Structures are given as C-alpha cells and as structure tokens.
C-alpha cells in the first residue's frame, strides 16, 4: 500500500509547488490523475505485478441466455470457465473457455461449432457472449477470473498497489498534472519519459508498445 499523502507530496514536489497542498492538489487534479494512472497500471502491467487486484467470482447459467455483463468492479479479463451440468467447485472444475478468434461461434459446420466440452466466448459491449447456449439452467455453472478495479486514490484512500509501483504513479500523475492548462509542458514530457522507462522495466526483455495515458479533462 502507498499512502496518498506521500504520492501527492512527490507529485507537487516535481512540479515545484509549495504552499497550500490542498489547493494545489485541487487545481492540478492530482487525485484524479493519480487514480487515472492507477487504472492504467491495473490494465497494462504484467499480471504478476498486480496480484492485489485479482478476483474470482461465479455466476449462474440461465437457460437460453448466453450474454453476461462484466462485474461492476471489472478492469481486465483473465480466464473464464463453464460447467453446463454441475456447480463449479475446487473438486468439480469447469471447462476453460477459449476466445473465438476465427468465427467458430457463427459457423454452420458442426465440426467447428463450440460444444459443452469445448465452449468458446467473444467480447461484446460491457461483457461477453459464450457458446453453446445453455439448454438448462445451472447454479454457479460459470466462473470468471479477472483483475478488479482498485478504489480511487483520495485524501482518505491510499493506493493498494505495491510500494515498488510508487514511482510509476508519481511519474504518470506528474506527467498529466504538468499538462493541466499547459502549466509546464517540458516537465510533462520529462515525466512521461521517466514513466515509460520504468514501465518497460517491469516487462524486462519482453518490451511492449506503451499505450498513451490520456489527459484528465
């Protein structure tokens, strides 16, 4: 856990802002930007780095229904299991569901269609759709493993990320804060480069294309 007070202090320190901490934090949207960067990290860091946010929940299979909405705290998909004939437990696992990347769910060829032994899913707006469609209802016949969204950082809410992610939160938030009303664009660019450097460090040799952080409006 990383205290909100220490994050705000370091962000404002990079921006060389002294005086009224609360007023400066409000003017430069520090808490909103810290929360924005935290959400970015939850969605983009390697999974081994965000174990604090991993969650598993079950859901009921309902006859003739194959669309499921993400949980309200959903941030990032990990795995999905289905069992059409029994409740999923540690001793009665479901079948891991593969993502349909080649249109098998829409195929008219029986050999390529999903089955209860080899179900498939695809992403839809605000959730997912799976096949085959349940022929009968089954309590706790579905199980999803996902990364949950962490609470927004505020004056009374610390970040739940590990201490070794502190620099990323500070660099990313300072990048965004320094761009508010074009306060200090060179500083914003500098902090963005520091963020990118440290972010890549968590990926080691498996370097990835870094997605842009969006400025808080």
C-alpha positions as a LaTeX table, in Angstrom:
\begin{tabular}{lrrr}
\hline
Residue & $x$ (\AA) & $y$ (\AA) & $z$ (\AA) \\
\hline
Unk1 & 0.00 & 0.00 & 0.00 \\
Unk2 & 1.22 & 3.51 & $-0.86$ \\
Unk3 & $-0.07$ & 6.45 & 1.14 \\
Unk4 & $-2.00$ & 9.10 & $-0.77$ \\
Unk5 & $-0.22$ & 11.85 & 1.17 \\
Unk6 & 3.23 & 10.68 & 0.01 \\
Unk7 & 2.06 & 10.45 & $-3.60$ \\
Unk8 & 0.61 & 13.97 & $-3.58$ \\
Unk9 & 3.72 & 15.34 & $-1.91$ \\
Unk10 & 6.04 & 13.85 & $-4.54$ \\
Unk11 & 3.89 & 14.93 & $-7.49$ \\
Unk12 & 3.72 & 18.51 & $-6.22$ \\
Unk13 & 7.46 & 18.36 & $-5.44$ \\
Unk14 & 8.27 & 17.55 & $-9.07$ \\
Unk15 & 6.08 & 20.48 & $-10.09$ \\
Unk16 & 7.91 & 22.73 & $-7.58$ \\
Unk17 & 4.63 & 23.77 & $-6.00$ \\
Unk18 & 4.83 & 24.91 & $-2.39$ \\
Unk19 & 2.23 & 26.42 & $-0.10$ \\
Unk20 & $-1.32$ & 25.15 & 0.24 \\
Unk21 & $-1.18$ & 21.44 & $-0.58$ \\
Unk22 & $-4.95$ & 21.01 & $-0.74$ \\
Unk23 & $-5.40$ & 23.97 & $-3.09$ \\
Unk24 & $-2.56$ & 22.85 & $-5.37$ \\
Unk25 & $-3.85$ & 19.27 & $-5.42$ \\
Unk26 & $-7.29$ & 20.53 & $-6.45$ \\
Unk27 & $-6.01$ & 22.97 & $-9.08$ \\
Unk28 & $-3.88$ & 20.37 & $-10.81$ \\
Unk29 & $-6.32$ & 17.46 & $-10.33$ \\
Unk30 & $-3.68$ & 15.42 & $-8.54$ \\
Unk31 & $-6.01$ & 12.82 & $-7.02$ \\
Unk32 & $-7.91$ & 12.33 & $-10.29$ \\
Unk33 & $-4.66$ & 11.92 & $-12.21$ \\
Unk34 & $-3.22$ & 9.50 & $-9.64$ \\
Unk35 & $-6.39$ & 7.42 & $-9.91$ \\
Unk36 & $-6.20$ & 7.57 & $-13.70$ \\
Unk37 & $-2.62$ & 6.27 & $-13.68$ \\
Unk38 & $-3.55$ & 3.55 & $-11.18$ \\
Unk39 & $-6.29$ & 2.36 & $-13.55$ \\
Unk40 & $-3.77$ & 2.42 & $-16.40$ \\
Unk41 & $-1.36$ & 0.26 & $-14.42$ \\
Unk42 & $-4.04$ & $-2.23$ & $-13.42$ \\
Unk43 & $-4.90$ & $-2.73$ & $-17.10$ \\
Unk44 & $-1.38$ & $-2.75$ & $-18.54$ \\
Unk45 & 1.22 & $-4.05$ & $-16.09$ \\
Unk46 & 2.27 & $-7.71$ & $-16.32$ \\
Unk47 & $-0.22$ & $-9.83$ & $-14.38$ \\
Unk48 & 2.39 & $-10.93$ & $-11.85$ \\
Unk49 & 2.68 & $-7.29$ & $-10.79$ \\
Unk50 & $-0.99$ & $-6.78$ & $-9.94$ \\
Unk51 & $-1.86$ & $-9.81$ & $-7.81$ \\
Unk52 & $-3.51$ & $-7.47$ & $-5.29$ \\
Unk53 & $-6.35$ & $-6.90$ & $-7.75$ \\
Unk54 & $-7.06$ & $-10.47$ & $-8.95$ \\
Unk55 & $-10.54$ & $-11.77$ & $-8.15$ \\
Unk56 & $-12.63$ & $-14.86$ & $-8.98$ \\
Unk57 & $-16.44$ & $-14.86$ & $-8.96$ \\
Unk58 & $-19.11$ & $-17.32$ & $-10.02$ \\
Unk59 & $-22.34$ & $-16.75$ & $-11.91$ \\
Unk60 & $-25.41$ & $-18.80$ & $-12.78$ \\
Unk61 & $-26.04$ & $-20.26$ & $-16.21$ \\
Unk62 & $-29.59$ & $-19.47$ & $-17.32$ \\
Unk63 & $-31.46$ & $-21.48$ & $-19.93$ \\
Unk64 & $-31.28$ & $-19.87$ & $-23.41$ \\
Unk65 & $-29.14$ & $-16.96$ & $-22.11$ \\
Unk66 & $-25.51$ & $-16.63$ & $-23.24$ \\
Unk67 & $-24.66$ & $-12.98$ & $-22.63$ \\
Unk68 & $-23.07$ & $-11.94$ & $-19.35$ \\
Unk69 & $-22.15$ & $-8.44$ & $-18.16$ \\
Unk70 & $-18.81$ & $-7.80$ & $-16.53$ \\
Unk71 & $-18.86$ & $-7.44$ & $-12.73$ \\
Unk72 & $-19.21$ & $-3.82$ & $-11.58$ \\
Unk73 & $-15.55$ & $-3.72$ & $-10.45$ \\
Unk74 & $-14.18$ & $-5.36$ & $-13.62$ \\
Unk75 & $-10.98$ & $-3.95$ & $-15.13$ \\
Unk76 & $-9.23$ & $-6.72$ & $-17.08$ \\
Unk77 & $-10.11$ & $-10.24$ & $-18.23$ \\
Unk78 & $-8.05$ & $-13.26$ & $-17.19$ \\
Unk79 & $-9.96$ & $-16.54$ & $-17.55$ \\
Unk80 & $-13.46$ & $-18.00$ & $-17.93$ \\
Unk81 & $-14.77$ & $-21.47$ & $-17.06$ \\
Unk82 & $-18.16$ & $-23.09$ & $-17.73$ \\
Unk83 & $-19.82$ & $-26.25$ & $-16.45$ \\
Unk84 & $-23.20$ & $-26.92$ & $-18.00$ \\
Unk85 & $-24.17$ & $-29.80$ & $-15.69$ \\
Unk86 & $-22.81$ & $-29.02$ & $-12.21$ \\
Unk87 & $-21.81$ & $-26.15$ & $-9.95$ \\
Unk88 & $-18.13$ & $-25.26$ & $-10.26$ \\
Unk89 & $-16.11$ & $-26.10$ & $-7.15$ \\
Unk90 & $-12.49$ & $-26.95$ & $-6.41$ \\
Unk91 & $-13.28$ & $-30.63$ & $-6.89$ \\
Unk92 & $-15.69$ & $-30.10$ & $-9.81$ \\
Unk93 & $-13.95$ & $-27.73$ & $-12.22$ \\
Unk94 & $-15.47$ & $-26.25$ & $-15.31$ \\
Unk95 & $-14.12$ & $-26.24$ & $-18.83$ \\
Unk96 & $-11.81$ & $-23.34$ & $-19.59$ \\
Unk97 & $-13.43$ & $-21.28$ & $-22.34$ \\
Unk98 & $-11.39$ & $-20.29$ & $-25.37$ \\
Unk99 & $-11.84$ & $-16.96$ & $-27.11$ \\
Unk100 & $-13.46$ & $-17.37$ & $-30.53$ \\
Unk101 & $-10.95$ & $-15.70$ & $-32.83$ \\
Unk102 & $-11.98$ & $-17.40$ & $-36.07$ \\
Unk103 & $-15.77$ & $-17.15$ & $-36.09$ \\
Unk104 & $-16.47$ & $-20.69$ & $-34.89$ \\
Unk105 & $-19.47$ & $-19.48$ & $-32.89$ \\
Unk106 & $-21.15$ & $-18.46$ & $-36.16$ \\
Unk107 & $-20.05$ & $-21.49$ & $-38.18$ \\
Unk108 & $-22.64$ & $-23.79$ & $-39.81$ \\
Unk109 & $-20.13$ & $-26.64$ & $-39.89$ \\
Unk110 & $-20.77$ & $-28.99$ & $-36.98$ \\
Unk111 & $-17.12$ & $-29.99$ & $-36.59$ \\
Unk112 & $-16.15$ & $-26.38$ & $-35.90$ \\
Unk113 & $-19.01$ & $-25.36$ & $-33.63$ \\
Unk114 & $-18.40$ & $-24.95$ & $-29.87$ \\
Unk115 & $-19.63$ & $-27.74$ & $-27.59$ \\
Unk116 & $-20.16$ & $-28.09$ & $-23.84$ \\
Unk117 & $-16.77$ & $-29.83$ & $-23.71$ \\
Unk118 & $-15.12$ & $-27.09$ & $-25.78$ \\
Unk119 & $-17.05$ & $-23.85$ & $-25.21$ \\
Unk120 & $-15.97$ & $-20.53$ & $-26.66$ \\
Unk121 & $-16.61$ & $-16.86$ & $-25.97$ \\
Unk122 & $-16.30$ & $-13.47$ & $-27.62$ \\
Unk123 & $-16.28$ & $-9.95$ & $-26.25$ \\
Unk124 & $-19.42$ & $-7.84$ & $-26.61$ \\
Unk125 & $-20.28$ & $-4.41$ & $-25.26$ \\
Unk126 & $-19.96$ & $-4.37$ & $-21.45$ \\
Unk127 & $-19.40$ & $-8.12$ & $-21.24$ \\
Unk128 & $-19.07$ & $-11.33$ & $-23.21$ \\
Unk129 & $-21.12$ & $-13.88$ & $-25.16$ \\
Unk130 & $-20.44$ & $-17.61$ & $-24.96$ \\
Unk131 & $-21.46$ & $-20.74$ & $-26.85$ \\
Unk132 & $-23.11$ & $-23.15$ & $-26.77$ \\
Unk133 & $-26.21$ & $-21.55$ & $-25.27$ \\
Unk134 & $-27.28$ & $-23.33$ & $-22.04$ \\
Unk135 & $-30.02$ & $-25.87$ & $-22.64$ \\
Unk136 & $-30.81$ & $-25.83$ & $-18.91$ \\
Unk137 & $-30.11$ & $-23.53$ & $-16.00$ \\
Unk138 & $-27.20$ & $-24.34$ & $-13.72$ \\
Unk139 & $-26.42$ & $-22.56$ & $-10.45$ \\
Unk140 & $-22.77$ & $-21.46$ & $-10.26$ \\
Unk141 & $-22.10$ & $-23.03$ & $-13.63$ \\
Unk142 & $-19.86$ & $-20.13$ & $-14.69$ \\
Unk143 & $-16.70$ & $-18.73$ & $-13.16$ \\
Unk144 & $-14.68$ & $-15.71$ & $-14.24$ \\
Unk145 & $-11.22$ & $-14.66$ & $-13.08$ \\
Unk146 & $-10.40$ & $-11.02$ & $-13.65$ \\
Unk147 & $-8.46$ & $-8.02$ & $-12.41$ \\
Unk148 & $-10.70$ & $-5.80$ & $-10.35$ \\
Unk149 & $-10.62$ & $-2.03$ & $-10.33$ \\
Unk150 & $-8.97$ & $-0.61$ & $-7.22$ \\
Unk151 & $-10.55$ & 2.22 & $-5.19$ \\
Unk152 & $-9.79$ & 5.70 & $-6.49$ \\
Unk153 & $-6.99$ & 7.45 & $-4.65$ \\
Unk154 & $-8.22$ & 10.30 & $-2.47$ \\
Unk155 & $-7.28$ & 12.22 & 0.65 \\
Unk156 & $-8.75$ & 9.33 & 2.66 \\
Unk157 & $-7.91$ & 6.43 & 0.32 \\
Unk158 & $-4.35$ & 5.19 & $-0.21$ \\
Unk159 & $-3.27$ & 3.26 & $-3.29$ \\
Unk160 & $-3.45$ & $-0.52$ & $-2.82$ \\
Unk161 & $-0.66$ & $-1.14$ & $-5.31$ \\
Unk162 & 2.69 & $-2.37$ & $-4.03$ \\
Unk163 & 5.36 & 0.09 & $-2.89$ \\
Unk164 & 7.54 & $-0.69$ & $-5.92$ \\
Unk165 & 4.88 & 0.86 & $-8.17$ \\
Unk166 & 5.10 & 4.22 & $-6.40$ \\
Unk167 & 7.45 & 5.82 & $-8.92$ \\
Unk168 & 5.12 & 4.88 & $-11.78$ \\
Unk169 & 2.18 & 6.51 & $-10.01$ \\
Unk170 & 4.19 & 9.66 & $-9.29$ \\
Unk171 & 5.74 & 9.96 & $-12.77$ \\
Unk172 & 2.45 & 9.27 & $-14.56$ \\
Unk173 & 0.44 & 11.67 & $-12.41$ \\
Unk174 & 3.09 & 14.39 & $-12.67$ \\
Unk175 & 3.08 & 13.97 & $-16.46$ \\
Unk176 & $-0.67$ & 14.62 & $-16.54$ \\
Unk177 & $-0.72$ & 17.32 & $-13.87$ \\
Unk178 & 2.04 & 19.33 & $-15.52$ \\
Unk179 & $-0.02$ & 19.43 & $-18.72$ \\
Unk180 & $-3.07$ & 20.96 & $-16.99$ \\
Unk181 & $-3.65$ & 24.33 & $-18.68$ \\
Unk182 & $-0.19$ & 23.80 & $-20.29$ \\
Unk183 & 1.41 & 24.54 & $-16.92$ \\
Unk184 & 4.82 & 23.03 & $-17.78$ \\
Unk185 & 4.91 & 21.01 & $-21.00$ \\
Unk186 & 8.68 & 20.28 & $-20.86$ \\
Unk187 & 8.20 & 18.83 & $-17.37$ \\
Unk188 & 5.22 & 16.80 & $-18.58$ \\
Unk189 & 7.31 & 15.34 & $-21.38$ \\
Unk190 & 10.16 & 14.58 & $-18.99$ \\
Unk191 & 7.88 & 12.77 & $-16.56$ \\
Unk192 & 6.32 & 10.82 & $-19.41$ \\
Unk193 & 9.75 & 9.55 & $-20.45$ \\
Unk194 & 10.55 & 8.55 & $-16.86$ \\
Unk195 & 7.24 & 6.70 & $-16.67$ \\
Unk196 & 7.88 & 4.86 & $-19.95$ \\
Unk197 & 11.38 & 3.86 & $-18.83$ \\
Unk198 & 10.23 & 2.43 & $-15.50$ \\
Unk199 & 7.13 & 0.82 & $-17.02$ \\
Unk200 & 9.26 & $-1.07$ & $-19.54$ \\
Unk201 & 11.46 & $-2.18$ & $-16.67$ \\
Unk202 & 8.59 & $-4.25$ & $-15.25$ \\
Unk203 & 8.36 & $-6.11$ & $-18.57$ \\
Unk204 & 12.06 & $-6.97$ & $-18.63$ \\
Unk205 & 13.17 & $-8.30$ & $-22.00$ \\
Unk206 & 9.55 & $-8.59$ & $-23.19$ \\
Unk207 & 9.27 & $-4.98$ & $-24.25$ \\
Unk208 & 5.83 & $-3.82$ & $-25.38$ \\
Unk209 & 4.29 & $-0.83$ & $-27.09$ \\
Unk210 & 3.24 & 1.55 & $-24.33$ \\
Unk211 & $-0.34$ & 2.78 & $-24.59$ \\
Unk212 & $-0.78$ & 6.53 & $-24.15$ \\
Unk213 & $-2.09$ & 7.99 & $-20.90$ \\
Unk214 & $-4.94$ & 10.34 & $-21.56$ \\
Unk215 & $-5.04$ & 13.80 & $-20.09$ \\
Unk216 & $-7.76$ & 14.34 & $-17.50$ \\
Unk217 & $-10.25$ & 16.86 & $-18.85$ \\
\hline
\end{tabular}
